[in-house]
Amino acid sequence: MDAVKKKIVVVGAGAAGMMAAGRAAELGAKVVLIEKNQRVGRKIMITGKGRCNLTNNCEVRTFIENVPVNPRFLYSAINYFTPQDAMEFFELMGVELKTERGNRVFPVSDRAADIVDALREYVLSSGVKIVNDAARELLLEDGAVAGIKAEKETYYADSVIVCCGGKSYPLTGSTGDGYRLAAQAGHSVTELKPSLVPLESSDGDCKSMQGLSLKNIAVKIIDNKTGKTVYTDFGEMLFTHFGVSGPVILSASSHIRDISEGKYTLSVDLKPALNFEKLDRRIQNDFRENSNRDVSNAFSKLLPRKLIVPVLKRWGVEFDRKCNSITRAERHALCELLKGFTIDIKGFRPIEEAIVTSGGVKTTELSPKTMESKLVSGLYFAGEVIDCDAYTGGFNLQIAWSTGRLAGENAAYL
């Protein structure tokens, strides 16, 4: 069918939906983009702490290595629209970009709104009609899709692209609608779990350090049953009333499966830039400068204020011991503690607080080259609704750009 005559309905004006709608309209299709929120791109606005880590400036092979769930399914999509293609797309839309640590790509302005504005401009300038409505069910006829029945109106179409996200951050509109539509079409939806999510701990020290952000620390997640380290990272973390959060913790969460209380321990190296010997010399110098003072007063240069009491309690040395009375063995015990400050992990925060939903429409029921359903003709899926998720660092948004663009192009032409 000629793209000019094709009617396409895209459900969800997020990253994948706007890319799909814009691409299909650009190719001549008549596109209606259904969004239940008053504004498009709600979830994009909160990514990267409002800065929008829009992709990762890496090669396709490296990209695929950062996708732990169904990476092979994405091979065609990522090759078709690479991270470099995404960067070029936004730069042509007038958004200046920069690459930071870990090849993370952000707008130079550090404003996620610039990415949303560029996508909205792309969609509108391509001729897409954006409607404020909520999709309720697919219209199906003889094994093919015929449109969408929504709250306000029914939209007939030759193709429907479902891009309405996962179940994380429901206030942005990700309330699992896509899974319901997929199931209606006969698709299997794999178990939904939180990914890129804060971790809960029963350790009271977390609550006492609530609000403390640690930068330039190294973390390890240890499986207590096997003794193996399942993840390591370097960067920033945050203590909260429920446990721990922050970039390295969110990344760590996507490496943790079958979580249960007592199974995993978080070990934090508070001074990764110093090896054991250098840290010991540093502590000796601090104690020497404070030789006649209580040890509790000798940590102000070494540690943030909120961390001092938890460290002292774990160290086990009386708070009023004089620095000049600390033995070599006690000093070494302190070094061990600072190089391995442990927090027990008891579970994930709720899926509603996750950045990404792990699980979704089963990939074996979709064509990796087109994103079209193998069960229902003319039905496509893109973005987080599919059972593919990646580590933090811009990879998940790139999956949305690539699968959205591929779905939009194929819906317009097939």
N, C-alpha and C positions, 0 to 999 in steps of 0.2 A: 504493500500500500504506500502511496506517495505521502511523504512526511507532511506536505502542505495540508493534506486533507485529514490527517490523523488528529483525533481528539484524545488528549491525555489528561488524567487527573493525578496529581501528586498529593499524597497525604503527609503533612508535616513540613513546616517551613523552618527546619533546622539546617545543619550543615549539609547533610546528604540531600535533603529535599530541595533546597534552593539551588544546589549545583545541578541536580537532575532536571528540575523545572526549567532553569535558564538554558541548559544545553539543548533540551528537546525543543524549546521555543526558538532558539537560535537556528535550529535546523529546519524550521518552518512549521512545526506542529502547533496546534491550538491547545494551549496549556492552562489548566485551572489548578492553582496551588491552594489547598485547604489547610488553614491553620486555626486551631481553636483559641490560641492566645491573641490578645489585641495587637501584640507586636511580634515580628519575626525574630528568629535567632536568639530566643531567651537563654538557652543553655550555653550558646557560644559566648554570651556576655560574661559568664562566670568562670570560663576556662582560664587556666593559668593565672589564678587570682585576679581575674579581670583584665589580664594583659593579653590573653589568647595565644597560647603556644600552638600555632596553626599547623606546623608540620615538623619533620626532622630532616635536616639537610644531609641525607646519607644516600648511599647506593641502594638499589632494590634488594640486593642480597642481604645487606645489613638490616634493612627494614624488615624483611621476612623473618630474620633471626630474633626480632623483637616482638614477634606475634606468637604467644604461646598456645593460642587456641585456633586451630584450623588454618595455619599459615599457608598451606598449599592452595587452598581455595582462593586466596587473594592474589596469587601470582600474576594472573592475567590482568586483573584490575589495576594493580600497582604498576605493572609495566606499561599499561595503556595510559595512565595518568600518574606520573611519578612525582615524588616530592619536589623535584626541580620544576616540573610542569605547574604544580600548584603555586610555587613561589613566583613563577613568571606570570601566571594568571592574575594574582593579586597585585603584582607590581604594575601590570598593564591596566589594572583598575585604579591605579593611583595610590596604592598603599606601599610606602617604603618599608622594607624589611631588614632585619638584622639577625645574625646567627650568634647564639650564646653558648655557654658551656653545655657539653653533651649534644652539640649540633641542634639544639632547640631553636626554632625560628619564631620570632615575635615581630609585631609591627614596631617600627622605630619609635612611634608615639607611645608605646606601651598601653594602647587603648584597644580593648576587644571591640569596642563600638565601631572602630574603623573597618574591621573585617565584616561586621554585620552590615554596615552601611554600603560597603563595596558589593556584597552579595545581593542586597536589596536592589541596588542600582542595576546590577547585572540582570536580575530577574525581570525588573520592570522594563528596562531598555530592550530586552529580548521579546517583550510582548506578553509576558505571563500575567494572567489575572489572578490576584490574591484575594481569597474570600475568607472571612472570619466565620468558621463553621466547625463542627466536630463530627468526624466520620463515625458512623455507627455500624454499618455492615456493607459487605461487598455485594454487588449485583452480579450473579453468575448465571450463565446460560450455555448449556451444552458443552461444558468443560472449558469455557472461556469466560473472561471477565467482561462485564458490560457497563460497569460504572460503580459509583459509591452512593449509598443512601446515607445522608448526613442529617443532623438535627434540624436544620432549617430547610433543606432542599435536597433533591436527588440530582446527581451529576452523572450523565451518561458519557461513556468514553470507550475508545478502542483499546486503550491500555490504562492500567492503574499502577502507580509506583508507590509502594508503602515505605515511608521514611520517618515514621513517628517515634523513633528512639526506643529506649529501654524502659526500666522502671526506676532508675536513679534520678534524684532531684525532681520529684513529682510536681513541685511548685513551678517548674519550667515547662510543664506540659507532658513530661515523660511518665505516663501513668500506665504503660503496658498495653495501649490500644492496638499497637501493631501485632502483638502476639495473639490478641483476640481475633483480628482480621485474618491472620495467617491460619489459625486453627479452624476458622470458618471455611477456609478454602481447602481444608484437609491436610494442612502442613503440620509436621511434628515440631514442637517447641521444646528444646532441651531445658534441663533444670536451670532456673535463674538464680544466680549468686551475685553478691556484691564484688566488684573488682575496683582497684584503686580507691580504697576505703580506709578510714582510720581504724585503729585497733584498740580493743578494750583490754584493760588490765585490772586485776584485783589488788595491785600494789598501791598502798596508801600514799607512797611518795609521789606518785603521779599527780594526785589531787593537791598535795601540798606545794607542788611546783607548777600548778596550773598557770598557763599564760607564758611560761618560760620557753623561749625559742633558742635552740642551740644551732649555731652555724659551724661549718667546717668540722663536722664530726663524722666518724665512720661507724656503720652499723653492721651487725650480723644477725641473721635469724637462724637459730639452732633448733633442729629437730631433737628433742630430748630422748626419744626412743632409740634413735640410731646414732645420736651424737654428731650427726653430719650438719654442716652449714649449708642451708638451702638458698641463702641469698646474702650478698654483701653489697654495700653502697656507701657513697660519701656525699655529704651535703648538709641539708638542714632538716631539723625535726622540731616538734612542738609538744609540750606536755599539756594535757587537758584534764578536766574533772573526771573523765571516763577512762583515760589511758594516754595514748600517743597519736599524733597526727603529723602532718608536714610532708614535703616531697619524698624523702627517702622511705617514710612509713607507707605512703600510698603505693609507691613502687613495690615495696616488700610484700604488700598484701596480695598482689597478683601472683606471687610465687608460692603462696600458702594455700594448700588444699586441705580438705578434711580437717578443719580446725576444731580443736576441743581444748578445754582448760587443762593445763599441765603439759600439753604436747609440745608447745613452742616457747622458746625464750628469746627475747631481744637483748643483744649484748651491744652496748654503746662504748666505743673508744672515744673518750672525751678529749684526748690529746693525740690525734693520729699523726700530727706533724713531728712528734717527739717519740723516738724509740724508748725502750725501758731505761737505758743508761742515761740518756739525755734528760728524760723526765725526772729521774732520781737526782741528777745534779741540779736541776731547776728547783726541786723541792728542798734540797739541802741549802741552796742559796736563800730561798724564802724563809726557811727556818732560822738560818744564820742571822738574817736581817731582823728577825723577831725573836731572838734567842730567849729573852726573859719574859716574853708574852705568852698568853694562853694559846694553844694550837688553834682554837676556834677563831682567833683574830689574825691568823697567818695565811688565810686563803683568799683574801680579797683580790689579789692580783691574778690568782690561778683559776678561780672559778666564779661564775655568776652568783650573786647573793642567794638566790632561791635554791641553789644546788648545794650550798655549803653544809647545811644541817643534815640533809639526807646522806651526804658523803661521810660526814663525821659519825653519824649513827651507825652506818654500815662498817666503817673502819673499826669501831669498837674502842677507840682510845678516849679516855675521859676528856671532856671539852676544856677543863681547866688545867690539863697537863701543860707544863712549860715546853716550848719548842726545843730547848737545849737538853731535854730529858728523853726525847724520842730516840728509840734504838734503831739500828740499821734494819733489823727484821721488821719492825713496825713501819719504817719508811718504805720498805720494799712491798709490804702488804698494801700500803696506800697506792703505790704505783700500779699494782695489779688491779686494784679497785678502779682507778681512773682509766685504765686501759680496757676494762671490761665491766662497766656498770650495767647490771642486768635488770631487766623488767620482765615479769611473767606475762604471757599473752593468753587471754582466755577466750577471745572471739572477735568477730568483725562487728563494726557498727552496723545498724540496719541498712538494707539495700537502698533505702530512700536517701541516705547520706553518701552513697558511693558516686564517684565520678562516672563510672562505667558499669553497665550490667554485663556480667559474664553469662553466656547462654543466649538462646534465641532460636530463630528459625533454622532448622537443620540444614547444613550446607549441602548435603548429598541430594537434597530435593530442589536445589537451585543450579542453574547453569553458571559456572564460574566465568564464562566468556561473555555473558550478556546480563546476568543477574535476574533472568526470567525464571519463573516457577516452572518446574518440570511437570507439575500437576495441573496447573490452570494456565491456559494460553492467554498472553497479554498481561499477566500479573507479574510485577517485578518487586524486588525488595532491595533496599540499600541502607547502609549505615548501621547503627547500633542494634537494630532489630534482628540482624543476622547473627548467628552464633560464631562471631569472631571478635576477639578483643586483644589488645596489645598492652605493653608496658607504658608507663608515663614517659613523656618526652615529645609529644606531638604526633605520635603514631596513630592514636585513635581518631583524631580529626582527619588525618590523611586517608584513613580507611573510608571515612565518610565522603571526602572529596572524590576519591577514586571510584568507589562503588556507585555513588550518586551520578557521577558523570557518565559512567559506563551504562548504567540503567537508562538514563535520559537519552543517550544517543541511540541505543538499541530499540527503545520504545518508539522513538521517532521514525526509525527506518524499517523495523521488522513488521 
